[in-house]
């Protein structure tokens, strides 16, 4: 009985770093979702009177991408908060969410690079580093 308590304490101690990093990622994704939602509102309130067809087409693409990113960031935030609550209880979580977040963040950084917004690359890369660190920490726990 005492041995099981020690194993649980060791597991909780090993989950401390992934737990706090998951909470940080969840807060960052929530902020991204909120700011992207504000951007979506601005994009949908822009007037297209007297604007060329190419610019209208680019605006429609921007609306679609901003809406998609807002939804995906909100989904990731909810899933990360769920993982945080599981880690806080000492439940080991699968690494698949962090792999999916890594892929999404790489695509987000690529979108920023191709749209010419190099400033939008740094925070997704920090999120990527956090996700990789969590994956490695969870991989050490058996």
Phi and psi restraints in degrees (value plus and minus 20) as a CYANA .aco file:
   2 UNK   PHI     -86.7   -46.7
   2 UNK   PSI     -53.1   -13.1
   3 UNK   PHI     -85.3   -45.3
   3 UNK   PSI     -57.9   -17.9
   4 UNK   PHI     -86.6   -46.6
   4 UNK   PSI     -57.9   -17.9
   5 UNK   PHI     -84.3   -44.3
   5 UNK   PSI     -59.3   -19.3
   6 UNK   PHI     -85.6   -45.6
   6 UNK   PSI     -59.3   -19.3
   7 UNK   PHI     -84.5   -44.5
   7 UNK   PSI     -60.3   -20.3
   8 UNK   PHI     -85.8   -45.8
   8 UNK   PSI     -59.6   -19.6
   9 UNK   PHI     -85.6   -45.6
   9 UNK   PSI     -59.7   -19.7
  10 UNK   PHI     -85.4   -45.4
  10 UNK   PSI     -62.4   -22.4
  11 UNK   PHI     -82.4   -42.4
  11 UNK   PSI     -63.8   -23.8
  12 UNK   PHI     -82.6   -42.6
  12 UNK   PSI     -58.4   -18.4
  13 UNK   PHI     -86.9   -46.9
  13 UNK   PSI     -58.6   -18.6
  14 UNK   PHI     -91.7   -51.7
  14 UNK   PSI     -44.4    -4.4
  15 UNK   PHI    -107.4   -67.4
  15 UNK   PSI     -21.6    18.4
  16 UNK   PHI     -82.9   -42.9
  16 UNK   PSI     -69.6   -29.6
  17 UNK   PHI     -83.6   -43.6
  17 UNK   PSI     -70.2   -30.2
  18 UNK   PHI     -81.3   -41.3
  18 UNK   PSI     -52.2   -12.2
  19 UNK   PHI     -83.9   -43.9
  19 UNK   PSI     -70.2   -30.2
  20 UNK   PHI     -91.0   -51.0
  20 UNK   PSI     -53.1   -13.1
  21 UNK   PHI     -89.0   -49.0
  21 UNK   PSI     -55.8   -15.8
  22 UNK   PHI     -85.7   -45.7
  22 UNK   PSI     -61.2   -21.2
  23 UNK   PHI     -82.6   -42.6
  23 UNK   PSI     -61.9   -21.9
  24 UNK   PHI     -81.6   -41.6
  24 UNK   PSI     -64.5   -24.5
  25 UNK   PHI     -83.6   -43.6
  25 UNK   PSI     -59.5   -19.5
  26 UNK   PHI     -84.0   -44.0
  26 UNK   PSI     -61.3   -21.3
  27 UNK   PHI     -87.3   -47.3
  27 UNK   PSI     -62.3   -22.3
  28 UNK   PHI     -83.1   -43.1
  28 UNK   PSI     -63.8   -23.8
  29 UNK   PHI     -85.2   -45.2
  29 UNK   PSI     -55.6   -15.6
  30 UNK   PHI     -84.2   -44.2
  30 UNK   PSI     -63.9   -23.9
  31 UNK   PHI     -84.0   -44.0
  31 UNK   PSI     -61.2   -21.2
  32 UNK   PHI     -79.3   -39.3
  32 UNK   PSI     -63.6   -23.6
  33 UNK   PHI     -83.3   -43.3
  33 UNK   PSI     -62.3   -22.3
  34 UNK   PHI     -85.7   -45.7
  34 UNK   PSI     -66.9   -26.9
  35 UNK   PHI     -87.8   -47.8
  35 UNK   PSI     -55.0   -15.0
  36 UNK   PHI     -88.4   -48.4
  36 UNK   PSI     -56.0   -16.0
  37 UNK   PHI     -83.2   -43.2
  37 UNK   PSI     -60.3   -20.3
  38 UNK   PHI     -81.6   -41.6
  38 UNK   PSI     -61.4   -21.4
  39 UNK   PHI     -83.3   -43.3
  39 UNK   PSI     -57.2   -17.2
  40 UNK   PHI     -83.7   -43.7
  40 UNK   PSI     -63.5   -23.5
  41 UNK   PHI     -80.8   -40.8
  41 UNK   PSI     -60.8   -20.8
  42 UNK   PHI     -85.3   -45.3
  42 UNK   PSI     -63.4   -23.4
  43 UNK   PHI     -84.4   -44.4
  43 UNK   PSI     -56.3   -16.3
  44 UNK   PHI     -98.9   -58.9
  44 UNK   PSI     -34.8     5.2
  45 UNK   PHI    -115.2   -75.2
  45 UNK   PSI     -22.5    17.5
  46 UNK   PHI     -91.2   -51.2
  46 UNK   PSI     119.6   159.6
  47 UNK   PHI    -105.9   -65.9
  47 UNK   PSI     122.2   162.2
  48 UNK   PHI    -132.3   -92.3
  48 UNK   PSI      -4.4    35.6
  49 UNK   PHI     -91.8   -51.8
  49 UNK   PSI     112.3   152.3
  50 UNK   PHI      53.3    93.3
  50 UNK   PSI      -0.9    39.1
  51 UNK   PHI    -127.5   -87.5
  51 UNK   PSI     124.0   164.0
  52 UNK   PHI     -85.5   -45.5
  52 UNK   PSI     139.8   179.8
  53 UNK   PHI     -84.4   -44.4
  53 UNK   PSI     -55.5   -15.5
  54 UNK   PHI     -83.8   -43.8
  54 UNK   PSI     -59.9   -19.9
  55 UNK   PHI     -89.1   -49.1
  55 UNK   PSI     -56.3   -16.3
  56 UNK   PHI     -84.9   -44.9
  56 UNK   PSI     -61.1   -21.1
  57 UNK   PHI     -82.9   -42.9
  57 UNK   PSI     -63.7   -23.7
  58 UNK   PHI     -83.6   -43.6
  58 UNK   PSI     -56.9   -16.9
  59 UNK   PHI     -86.2   -46.2
  59 UNK   PSI     -59.3   -19.3
  60 UNK   PHI     -84.5   -44.5
  60 UNK   PSI     -60.1   -20.1
  61 UNK   PHI     -85.0   -45.0
  61 UNK   PSI     -61.5   -21.5
  62 UNK   PHI     -83.8   -43.8
  62 UNK   PSI     -59.1   -19.1
  63 UNK   PHI     -82.6   -42.6
  63 UNK   PSI     -64.6   -24.6
  64 UNK   PHI     -84.3   -44.3
  64 UNK   PSI     -67.8   -27.8
  65 UNK   PHI     -83.7   -43.7
  65 UNK   PSI     -61.9   -21.9
  66 UNK   PHI     -85.1   -45.1
  66 UNK   PSI     -60.7   -20.7
  67 UNK   PHI     -84.1   -44.1
  67 UNK   PSI     -63.0   -23.0
  68 UNK   PHI     -83.2   -43.2
  68 UNK   PSI     -65.8   -25.8
  69 UNK   PHI     -84.4   -44.4
  69 UNK   PSI     -57.7   -17.7
  70 UNK   PHI     -81.8   -41.8
  70 UNK   PSI     -66.5   -26.5
  71 UNK   PHI     -84.4   -44.4
  71 UNK   PSI     -65.1   -25.1
  72 UNK   PHI     -87.0   -47.0
  72 UNK   PSI     -60.1   -20.1
  73 UNK   PHI     -84.6   -44.6
  73 UNK   PSI     -58.5   -18.5
  74 UNK   PHI     -85.3   -45.3
  74 UNK   PSI     -61.8   -21.8
  75 UNK   PHI     -83.1   -43.1
  75 UNK   PSI     -66.0   -26.0
  76 UNK   PHI     -82.5   -42.5
  76 UNK   PSI     -59.0   -19.0
  77 UNK   PHI     -81.9   -41.9
  77 UNK   PSI     -65.5   -25.5
  78 UNK   PHI     -83.4   -43.4
  78 UNK   PSI     -63.5   -23.5
  79 UNK   PHI     -86.0   -46.0
  79 UNK   PSI     -57.0   -17.0
  80 UNK   PHI     -89.8   -49.8
  80 UNK   PSI     -57.8   -17.8
  81 UNK   PHI     -84.4   -44.4
  81 UNK   PSI     -56.9   -16.9
  82 UNK   PHI     -83.3   -43.3
  82 UNK   PSI     -65.2   -25.2
  83 UNK   PHI     -82.7   -42.7
  83 UNK   PSI     -57.9   -17.9
  84 UNK   PHI     -81.7   -41.7
  84 UNK   PSI     -63.1   -23.1
  85 UNK   PHI     -85.6   -45.6
  85 UNK   PSI     -54.5   -14.5
  86 UNK   PHI     -88.7   -48.7
  86 UNK   PSI     -62.6   -22.6
  87 UNK   PHI     -85.5   -45.5
  87 UNK   PSI     -54.4   -14.4
  88 UNK   PHI     -85.3   -45.3
  88 UNK   PSI     -51.7   -11.7
  89 UNK   PHI    -102.9   -62.9
  89 UNK   PSI     -24.8    15.2
  90 UNK   PHI      68.8   108.8
  90 UNK   PSI      -3.4    36.6
  91 UNK   PHI    -112.4   -72.4
  91 UNK   PSI     107.9   147.9
  92 UNK   PHI     -93.5   -53.5
  92 UNK   PSI     111.6   151.6
  93 UNK   PHI    -126.0   -86.0
  93 UNK   PSI     131.8   171.8
  94 UNK   PHI     -90.7   -50.7
  94 UNK   PSI     137.5   177.5
  95 UNK   PHI    -108.2   -68.2
  95 UNK   PSI     -24.1    15.9
  96 UNK   PHI     -80.4   -40.4
  96 UNK   PSI     -58.1   -18.1
  97 UNK   PHI     -81.5   -41.5
  97 UNK   PSI     -59.2   -19.2
  98 UNK   PHI     -92.0   -52.0
  98 UNK   PSI     -53.0   -13.0
  99 UNK   PHI     -85.4   -45.4
  99 UNK   PSI     -64.5   -24.5
 100 UNK   PHI     -83.7   -43.7
 100 UNK   PSI     -60.5   -20.5
 101 UNK   PHI     -83.3   -43.3
 101 UNK   PSI     -58.8   -18.8
 102 UNK   PHI     -82.2   -42.2
 102 UNK   PSI     -65.0   -25.0
 103 UNK   PHI     -83.7   -43.7
 103 UNK   PSI     -64.4   -24.4
 104 UNK   PHI     -82.1   -42.1
 104 UNK   PSI     -61.3   -21.3
 105 UNK   PHI     -89.0   -49.0
 105 UNK   PSI     -56.5   -16.5
 106 UNK   PHI     -82.8   -42.8
 106 UNK   PSI     -63.2   -23.2
 107 UNK   PHI     -85.6   -45.6
 107 UNK   PSI     -57.4   -17.4
 108 UNK   PHI     -85.0   -45.0
 108 UNK   PSI     -62.4   -22.4
 109 UNK   PHI     -85.6   -45.6
 109 UNK   PSI     -59.4   -19.4
 110 UNK   PHI     -83.8   -43.8
 110 UNK   PSI     -59.9   -19.9
 111 UNK   PHI     -82.2   -42.2
 111 UNK   PSI     -60.2   -20.2
 112 UNK   PHI     -85.5   -45.5
 112 UNK   PSI     -60.4   -20.4
 113 UNK   PHI     -85.9   -45.9
 113 UNK   PSI     -65.5   -25.5
 114 UNK   PHI     -91.1   -51.1
 114 UNK   PSI     -44.5    -4.5
 115 UNK   PHI    -109.6   -69.6
 115 UNK   PSI     -19.0    21.0
 116 UNK   PHI      64.7   104.7
 116 UNK   PSI      -4.3    35.7
 117 UNK   PHI    -125.5   -85.5
 117 UNK   PSI      60.6   100.6
 118 UNK   PHI     -87.6   -47.6
 118 UNK   PSI     -42.3    -2.3
 119 UNK   PHI     -88.4   -48.4
 119 UNK   PSI     -43.0    -3.0
 120 UNK   PHI    -104.3   -64.3
 120 UNK   PSI     -10.3    29.7
 121 UNK   PHI    -115.0   -75.0
 121 UNK   PSI     -50.2   -10.2
 122 UNK   PHI     -88.7   -48.7
 122 UNK   PSI     -66.9   -26.9
 123 UNK   PHI     -86.5   -46.5
 123 UNK   PSI     -61.9   -21.9
 124 UNK   PHI     -80.7   -40.7
 124 UNK   PSI     -53.6   -13.6
 125 UNK   PHI     -90.3   -50.3
 125 UNK   PSI     -53.2   -13.2
 126 UNK   PHI     -86.7   -46.7
 126 UNK   PSI     -61.1   -21.1
 127 UNK   PHI     -80.5   -40.5
 127 UNK   PSI     -61.0   -21.0
 128 UNK   PHI     -81.5   -41.5
 128 UNK   PSI     -64.0   -24.0
 129 UNK   PHI     -83.1   -43.1
 129 UNK   PSI     -60.9   -20.9
 130 UNK   PHI     -81.8   -41.8
 130 UNK   PSI     -65.0   -25.0
 131 UNK   PHI     -83.3   -43.3
 131 UNK   PSI     -60.8   -20.8
 132 UNK   PHI     -84.7   -44.7
 132 UNK   PSI     -61.3   -21.3
 133 UNK   PHI     -82.7   -42.7
 133 UNK   PSI     -61.1   -21.1
 134 UNK   PHI     -84.8   -44.8
 134 UNK   PSI     -62.5   -22.5
 135 UNK   PHI     -79.9   -39.9
 135 UNK   PSI     -63.8   -23.8
 136 UNK   PHI     -86.8   -46.8
 136 UNK   PSI     -60.6   -20.6
 137 UNK   PHI     -85.7   -45.7
 137 UNK   PSI     -61.2   -21.2
 138 UNK   PHI     -90.5   -50.5
 138 UNK   PSI     -46.6    -6.6
 139 UNK   PHI     -90.3   -50.3
 139 UNK   PSI     -45.5    -5.5
 140 UNK   PHI     -96.9   -56.9
 140 UNK   PSI     -41.2    -1.2
 141 UNK   PHI    -110.2   -70.2
 141 UNK   PSI     107.1   147.1
